[in-house]
Amino acid sequence: MFSKNIDTSFLVIFDFDGVLSDSKEAYANQMIETLESFSVNNVSIEDVKARSGNNDQRSDFIDFLQTDNPDIVNSAMNKYVELTEKYSYLRELFPDVIDVLEILQENNYLGMVSRKSQERLEYWLRHFKITHFFDIPIGTLENTKTNAIKRIMEKINIPKSRTLMVGDAEFDIISAKGAGVYSVLALYDVVEPEKVLKSEPDYCINNLSEIFNVIEEIKQKNIQI
C-alpha cells in the first residue's frame, strides 16, 4: 500500500476545516438556520464565527441552545447536516492547498484527522476532489484525534520524529502533543490567535506553503540529533 521511502519520508497529518477548507461562512450560516429552527434567534453570525475553530460542534450546540439534552442536541446536529448541500457553495479550499498537497505527496505520506464523521469527511474530500492525496483520512466524531494520529503512524510505520499534525485550534495542538508528534498551528484562519497560541505549538505557519520550511527545519534538527 505504501511505496515511498519509509526511512526518509515525513508523515503530515492535517485537520480539515480552517487548515485546508475555508468553511467559516458555511458553518456560520448553517448554524444560524439550524438554531432558528429551534427558535433560537439571539445568536449572530459573528457569535458563530468566533466559535468556528472550536473543533467540537456538540459543545457549540449545547452552548447556543442552552441545553445538554441529548435528544435536542442530536436533533440539532442532524438538522445542521441536512443543510450541508444548501450552503456547500460557501465552502472552498484555501488558495494554495492543491499545489502544496501535490508537492508534499511526492515524497511524503499524508493523513487527515477531523472531528467530522468518517462519512462526512470522505464526502468533503470527494467534493473538493482531493481524496487521492491522502493515504489515511480518519473522521474522529466517535474517537479522539490523539488516537487517530497514533493509528495513522502505526499503519504507515513512521516515527514521531518525522510526524507533524497541522491544525488551527487548541484542541489540535493538544492532540498532537498527546500523540508525541510535532504540532503545527495554521494561523491564517484563526479568529483569536492569542488564545490558541497558549497551547504552545512547536511551529506556526501563516500560509500552508510554509509547511515546507517546517519540514526542512525538523530534518536539520533530526540530523543534529
C-alpha positions in Angstrom: 0.0 0.0 0.0 2.8 2.4 0.9 5.7 2.7 -1.6 7.6 5.8 -0.6 10.9 5.7 1.3 9.8 4.9 4.8 13.3 5.8 6.1 13.2 9.4 4.9 9.6 10.4 4.3 7.6 12.5 6.6 4.0 12.0 7.7 2.0 15.2 7.6 -1.4 14.9 9.2 -3.9 17.7 8.5 -7.1 18.9 10.2 -9.7 19.9 7.5 -11.7 23.0 8.4 -9.6 26.0 8.9 -6.5 24.4 7.5 -7.4 23.1 4.1 -11.0 24.3 3.8 -12.3 27.8 4.4 -15.6 27.0 5.9 -16.4 29.9 8.3 -19.2 31.3 6.2 -20.8 28.0 5.5 -20.5 26.9 9.2 -22.0 30.2 10.4 -25.0 30.2 8.0 -25.8 26.5 8.6 -25.6 27.0 12.4 -27.8 30.2 12.3 -30.5 28.5 10.2 -30.3 25.4 12.5 -30.7 27.5 15.6 -33.5 29.5 14.2 -35.4 26.2 13.5 -35.1 25.6 17.3 -36.4 29.1 18.0 -33.0 30.4 19.0 -32.9 33.9 17.4 -30.4 35.7 19.6 -27.2 34.3 18.1 -25.4 36.4 15.5 -23.2 35.3 12.5 -20.2 36.8 14.4 -21.0 34.8 17.5 -20.9 31.6 15.5 -17.7 32.6 13.6 -16.0 33.2 16.9 -16.6 29.5 17.7 -15.8 28.1 14.3 -12.3 26.8 15.3 -13.6 25.2 18.5 -13.4 21.7 16.9 -16.4 20.5 19.0 -19.7 21.1 17.3 -21.6 19.4 20.0 -20.4 21.8 22.7 -21.3 24.7 20.3 -24.9 23.5 20.1 -25.1 22.9 23.9 -24.0 26.5 24.5 -26.1 28.1 21.8 -29.2 26.0 22.6 -28.6 26.4 26.3 -29.3 22.7 26.9 -27.4 19.5 27.1 -30.4 17.4 26.5 -29.0 14.7 24.1 -32.3 14.4 22.1 -32.4 18.1 21.4 -28.6 18.4 20.7 -28.6 15.4 18.4 -31.7 16.6 16.6 -30.0 20.0 16.0 -26.8 18.3 14.7 -28.9 16.2 12.3 -30.6 19.4 11.1 -27.2 21.0 10.6 -26.1 18.1 8.4 -29.3 18.3 6.3 -28.3 21.9 5.4 -24.9 20.9 4.1 -25.8 20.9 0.5 -27.6 24.2 0.7 -24.5 26.0 1.9 -21.8 24.0 0.2 -21.3 26.9 -2.2 -19.8 28.9 0.6 -17.1 26.4 1.3 -13.8 26.5 -0.7 -10.2 25.3 -0.4 -7.6 27.9 0.6 -5.8 29.2 -2.5 -2.5 27.2 -2.2 -3.9 23.9 -1.0 -3.8 21.8 -4.2 -0.3 23.0 -5.1 1.0 22.2 -1.6 -0.6 18.8 -1.5 0.7 17.8 -4.9 4.3 18.6 -3.9 4.0 17.1 -0.4 2.6 13.8 -1.6 5.6 13.1 -4.0 7.9 12.2 -1.1 5.8 12.1 2.0 2.7 10.4 3.4 -0.4 12.5 4.1 -3.0 11.8 6.6 -6.1 13.6 7.9 -7.9 13.7 11.2 -11.1 15.6 11.5 -13.9 16.0 14.1 -16.3 15.1 11.3 -17.8 11.7 11.0 -15.9 9.4 8.6 -18.8 9.7 6.2 -18.9 13.5 6.2 -15.1 13.7 5.9 -15.0 11.4 2.9 -17.9 13.4 1.4 -15.9 16.7 1.5 -12.7 15.1 0.3 -14.7 13.9 -2.8 -16.4 17.2 -3.1 -13.1 19.1 -3.4 -11.5 16.2 -5.5 -8.6 15.8 -3.1 -9.3 12.2 -1.8 -6.3 10.8 -3.8 -3.8 13.0 -1.8 -4.4 11.2 1.5 -3.1 7.9 2.5 -5.3 7.6 5.6 -8.1 10.1 6.4 -9.9 9.5 9.7 -13.1 11.1 10.9 -12.9 11.2 14.7 -16.5 12.0 15.7 -16.6 8.8 17.8 -13.0 8.9 18.9 -10.1 11.3 19.8 -7.7 13.0 17.5 -4.8 11.8 19.6 -5.8 8.1 19.0 -6.4 8.8 15.3 -2.9 10.3 14.9 -1.4 7.2 16.6 -3.4 4.9 14.4 -2.1 6.6 11.2 1.5 6.4 12.5 1.2 2.8 13.3 -0.4 1.9 9.9 2.3 3.7 7.9 5.1 2.9 10.4 6.5 6.4 10.6 8.3 7.5 13.8 7.1 10.5 15.9 10.3 12.4 14.9 9.0 12.6 11.3 5.3 13.2 12.0 3.5 16.6 12.0 0.0 17.5 12.9 -1.3 20.7 11.3 -4.3 22.3 12.9 -6.0 25.6 13.6 -7.3 25.0 17.1 -6.0 24.5 20.6 -7.6 21.0 20.5 -5.4 20.1 17.5 -2.2 21.2 19.3 -3.1 19.3 22.4 -3.9 16.2 20.4 -0.6 16.4 18.6 1.3 16.7 21.9 -0.7 13.8 23.3 0.5 11.7 20.4 4.0 12.9 20.9 4.3 14.4 17.4 5.3 17.9 16.2 2.4 20.4 16.4 1.9 23.0 13.7 -0.6 25.8 14.2 -2.1 27.2 11.0 -2.8 30.8 11.9 -4.2 32.1 8.6 -7.9 31.4 9.6 -7.7 31.7 13.4 -10.1 34.2 14.9 -8.3 34.6 18.2 -4.7 33.6 17.7 -3.6 34.8 21.2 -5.9 32.2 22.7 -4.7 29.3 20.6 -1.1 30.2 21.0 -1.4 29.5 24.7 -1.4 25.8 23.7 2.3 26.3 22.8 2.6 24.8 19.3 6.0 23.7 18.1 5.6 25.7 14.9 3.3 28.3 13.4 2.6 29.0 9.8 0.8 31.9 8.2 0.1 30.1 4.9 0.1 26.5 4.0 3.2 26.6 1.8 5.3 27.4 4.9 4.9 23.7 5.9 7.9 23.0 3.6 10.0 25.3 5.8 8.8 23.4 8.9 9.7 20.0 7.4 13.2 21.3 6.4 13.8 22.7 9.9 12.8 19.3 11.5 15.1 17.5 9.1 18.0 19.6 10.2 17.1 19.1 13.8 17.0 15.3 13.3 20.4 15.4 11.6 21.9 17.1 14.6 20.4 14.5 16.9 
